[in-house]
Amino acid sequence: MLSKNLKIFRKRKGLTKENVAEALNVVRQTISKWEKGISVPDADMLIRLAEVLDVSVSELIGSDVADEKNEDMIAVELARVVDQLASRNRRSKKVLKCVLIFLIILLLFFVFLFVINFYAV
Protein backbone atom coordinates (compact mmCIF):
# COMPACT_ATOMS: atom_id res chain seq x y z
CA MET A 1 0.00 0.00 0.00
CA LEU A 2 2.80 2.40 0.87
CA SER A 3 4.45 1.93 -2.51
CA LYS A 4 1.29 2.65 -4.48
CA ASN A 5 0.18 5.52 -2.24
CA LEU A 6 3.64 7.11 -2.33
CA LYS A 7 3.59 7.19 -6.12
CA ILE A 8 0.05 8.59 -6.26
CA PHE A 9 0.67 11.31 -3.66
CA ARG A 10 4.00 12.25 -5.27
CA LYS A 11 2.34 12.67 -8.67
CA ARG A 12 -0.60 14.59 -7.20
CA LYS A 13 1.87 17.00 -5.67
CA GLY A 14 3.62 17.33 -9.04
CA LEU A 15 6.94 16.07 -7.72
CA THR A 16 9.49 13.86 -9.41
CA LYS A 17 11.38 11.12 -7.61
CA GLU A 18 14.39 13.41 -7.75
CA ASN A 19 12.47 16.25 -6.04
CA VAL A 20 11.35 13.98 -3.20
CA ALA A 21 14.83 12.50 -2.87
CA GLU A 22 16.39 15.96 -2.59
CA ALA A 23 13.88 17.01 0.05
CA LEU A 24 14.69 13.91 2.10
CA ASN A 25 18.46 13.96 1.43
CA VAL A 26 18.44 10.51 -0.17
CA VAL A 27 19.19 9.31 -3.68
CA ARG A 28 16.47 8.98 -6.33
CA GLN A 29 16.93 5.20 -6.38
CA THR A 30 15.76 5.06 -2.76
CA ILE A 31 12.44 6.65 -3.73
CA SER A 32 12.21 4.27 -6.66
CA LYS A 33 12.75 1.27 -4.34
CA TRP A 34 10.04 2.54 -2.01
CA GLU A 35 7.60 2.96 -4.90
CA LYS A 36 8.40 -0.52 -6.21
CA GLY A 37 7.97 -2.04 -2.75
CA ILE A 38 11.54 -3.33 -2.69
CA SER A 39 12.27 -1.49 0.55
CA VAL A 40 10.45 0.76 2.99
CA PRO A 41 11.49 3.92 4.81
CA ASP A 42 12.19 3.81 8.53
CA ALA A 43 9.80 5.56 10.94
CA ASP A 44 11.63 8.90 10.98
CA MET A 45 11.94 8.96 7.19
CA LEU A 46 8.26 8.02 6.87
CA ILE A 47 7.28 11.07 8.93
CA ARG A 48 9.50 13.34 6.82
CA LEU A 49 8.12 11.78 3.62
CA ALA A 50 4.55 12.47 4.75
CA GLU A 51 5.52 16.10 5.45
CA VAL A 52 7.07 16.52 2.01
CA LEU A 53 3.92 15.11 0.38
CA ASP A 54 1.56 17.10 2.67
CA VAL A 55 -0.28 13.98 3.84
CA SER A 56 -0.52 12.18 7.13
CA VAL A 57 1.52 9.06 7.81
CA SER A 58 -1.69 7.06 8.16
CA GLU A 59 -2.79 8.20 4.68
CA LEU A 60 0.58 7.24 3.29
CA ILE A 61 0.62 3.74 4.76
CA GLY A 62 -3.15 3.23 4.92
CA SER A 63 -5.41 1.53 2.42
CA ASP A 64 -4.83 2.12 -1.26
CA VAL A 65 -5.68 5.61 -2.45
CA ALA A 66 -7.71 5.87 -5.63
CA ASP A 67 -5.65 7.15 -8.49
CA GLU A 68 -7.49 10.12 -10.04
CA LYS A 69 -6.20 9.17 -13.46
CA ASN A 70 -7.78 5.73 -13.15
CA GLU A 71 -11.04 7.27 -11.94
CA ASP A 72 -11.11 9.53 -15.00
CA MET A 73 -10.44 6.59 -17.31
CA ILE A 74 -13.22 4.61 -15.65
CA ALA A 75 -15.63 7.53 -16.04
CA VAL A 76 -14.78 7.90 -19.72
CA GLU A 77 -15.17 4.16 -20.31
CA LEU A 78 -18.48 4.15 -18.44
CA ALA A 79 -19.77 7.04 -20.56
CA ARG A 80 -18.74 5.15 -23.71
CA VAL A 81 -20.60 2.03 -22.56
CA VAL A 82 -23.71 4.07 -21.74
CA ASP A 83 -23.61 5.63 -25.21
CA GLN A 84 -23.29 2.20 -26.82
CA LEU A 85 -26.23 0.86 -24.82
CA ALA A 86 -28.36 3.88 -25.73
CA SER A 87 -27.48 3.44 -29.40
CA ARG A 88 -28.29 -0.26 -29.27
CA ASN A 89 -31.58 0.52 -27.54
CA ARG A 90 -32.52 3.02 -30.28
CA ARG A 91 -31.69 0.46 -32.99
CA SER A 92 -33.75 -2.19 -31.22
CA LYS A 93 -36.73 0.15 -31.06
CA LYS A 94 -36.41 0.93 -34.79
CA VAL A 95 -36.26 -2.76 -35.69
CA LEU A 96 -39.26 -3.53 -33.47
CA LYS A 97 -41.21 -0.68 -35.05
CA CYS A 98 -40.41 -1.95 -38.57
CA VAL A 99 -41.44 -5.50 -37.68
CA LEU A 100 -44.73 -4.27 -36.20
CA ILE A 101 -45.48 -2.17 -39.29
CA PHE A 102 -44.73 -5.16 -41.52
CA LEU A 103 -47.04 -7.40 -39.47
CA ILE A 104 -49.85 -4.82 -39.59
CA ILE A 105 -49.48 -4.50 -43.39
CA LEU A 106 -49.47 -8.29 -43.72
CA LEU A 107 -52.59 -8.55 -41.54
CA LEU A 108 -54.35 -5.88 -43.61
CA PHE A 109 -53.39 -7.73 -46.80
CA PHE A 110 -54.92 -10.97 -45.51
CA VAL A 111 -58.06 -9.15 -44.39
CA PHE A 112 -58.31 -7.59 -47.85
CA LEU A 113 -57.94 -11.05 -49.48
CA PHE A 114 -60.57 -12.49 -47.15
CA VAL A 115 -63.01 -9.69 -47.97
CA ILE A 116 -62.45 -10.11 -51.72
CA ASN A 117 -62.96 -13.88 -51.50
CA PHE A 118 -66.03 -13.48 -49.28
CA TYR A 119 -67.77 -11.16 -51.77
CA ALA A 120 -66.59 -13.09 -54.82
CA VAL A 121 -68.51 -16.15 -53.78
N, C-alpha and C positions, 0 to 999 in steps of 0.2 A: 504494500500500500504506500509506504514511504516513497519508493522509487517513482511510482506513477504520479503521486500527488506532487512530489518535488518538481517533476517535469512540467506538470500542468500549471502550478503556481508560478514557476519561473517564467514560463511563456506568457502567462497572463500579465505579469509584471513587466514584460518586454525586455527581459534580461537574457543574455547569452550565458553559456556555461563559464566562459571567461570572466564575465562581469561578476558572477556569483563567487567564483574562485578568488578573484581579487579582493572582494569585500570580506572574505573569510580568511585571507592569507593562506590559501592552499593552491595546488595546481589544478588546471582544468580537468585533468584526468581523474582527479578525486571526485569531482562533481559527476563526471561521466559514470564512474563506478557506482556512485550512489543511485543515479538514475537507472542504471541497468540492474541494480539489486545485487551487485557483486560484493559490495561492502556497505556498511552503514556508519553514519557519524556517531561520535560519542555524545554523551548527554550535553556537555558544554557546547560542542559544535552544533548540536541540534537546536539549542536555544538561540545561538547566534544566527543560524540558518533561517529559523522562523522570523527573527527580527529583520533580516535582510529582505525576506519575501513578504513582510507585513502580514503574517498569519500567526495563529497560535500554534504551539507545539502539538496540541491535540488535533488540530486541523491537518497538520502536516503528516502525522503518523496515524490519524484516524482512518475511517472507512474511505474507500475510493471516492474521489471528487469527480463529478461529471465534467467531462471535457466539453467546453462550449462549442468547439468545432464539431465534435461528434453530434451534439444536440442539434446544431444547425443542419448537418447532413441528414439526420433523421427526419427533421421537419420538412426539408426539401423532398426527400424520398416519400414521405407520407403524403405530401401535397400532390406529387406525381401519381401515386396510387389512387388517390381520391379522384383525380381528373380522369384517369383511365376507367375507373368504375362508373363515373358519371357518363362518360362517353359510351361505354358498353351498355349502360342502362338506356340511354337515348336510342341506340341502335336496336336494342331489343324491343322497345316500344314501337319503333317504326316497322319492324318486321311483323310484330303482332298486329299492328293496324292494317298492314297490307294483306295479311292472311285473312283477317276478318272481312275486309272489303271483298276479297276474292270469294270467300264463302257466301257472303250475302248475294253477290252477283250470280254465283252458281245456283243458289237457292231460288232466286228470281227467275233464272233461266228455266229451271225445272218446273216452277209454278206456271210459267208462260206455256211450256210444252204441254203440261197437264190441261190447262184451260183450252188450248187449241184442240187437243185430242178429245176433250169432253164435248165441245161444241161441234166437232167434225162428225161425231157419231150420230 
